[in-house]
């Protein structure tokens, strides 16, 4: 039987409307490239979604792993 299970680790953050473009640029230009550069085995995908609210922007990050061992390696045992 084929097991197509994935582990999804999520993170949420909020910032002001004014700071949202700077925060998104930080994620896209620094955080995600650093994660990719570190080459975590089993990290298959990183994605970001945003939701604009009246006085803030919510960021939702989704990291997809193939095994719990991959999650442990990414978190360095802190999860």
C-alpha positions in Angstrom: 0.0 0.0 0.0 1.3 3.4 -0.9 1.5 5.9 1.9 1.3 9.5 0.7 1.2 11.0 4.2 2.8 14.5 4.8 3.4 16.4 7.9 2.4 20.1 7.8 3.9 22.5 10.3 2.2 25.9 10.4 3.0 29.2 11.9 1.0 32.4 12.2 2.1 36.0 12.7 0.6 39.4 12.5 1.8 42.9 11.7 0.5 46.3 11.0 -0.7 47.3 7.6 2.3 49.6 7.2 4.8 46.9 8.2 3.3 44.1 6.1 5.3 44.7 2.9 8.6 44.8 4.9 7.7 41.7 6.8 6.7 39.8 3.7 10.0 40.9 2.0 11.9 39.6 5.0 10.2 36.2 4.8 10.6 35.9 1.0 14.2 37.3 0.7 15.8 36.2 3.9 13.9 33.6 5.9 12.9 31.2 3.1 16.2 31.3 1.3 18.0 30.6 4.5 15.8 27.6 5.2 16.4 26.4 1.6 20.2 27.0 1.9 20.3 24.9 5.1 19.1 21.9 3.1 16.8 20.3 5.6 16.2 16.7 4.3 12.5 16.0 3.9 11.4 19.6 3.7 9.4 19.5 0.5 7.6 22.8 0.3 7.3 26.2 2.0 4.4 28.5 1.3 3.0 31.8 2.6 -0.5 33.2 2.6 -1.7 36.5 3.9 -5.0 37.9 5.0 -5.5 41.6 5.2 -7.8 42.8 8.1 -8.9 46.3 8.9 -5.8 47.2 11.0 -3.4 44.3 10.5 -2.1 41.7 8.1 -2.1 38.0 9.2 0.7 35.8 7.8 0.2 32.0 7.6 3.3 29.9 6.8 3.0 26.3 5.8 6.0 23.9 5.8 5.5 20.5 4.3 7.7 17.6 5.4 7.8 14.0 4.4 8.6 12.5 7.8 8.6 13.4 11.5 12.3 12.9 11.5 12.5 15.8 9.0 10.4 17.9 11.3 12.7 17.1 14.3 15.8 18.0 12.2 14.2 21.3 11.2 13.1 22.1 14.8 16.3 20.8 16.3 14.2 18.8 18.7 12.2 21.8 19.9 8.6 21.0 19.0 
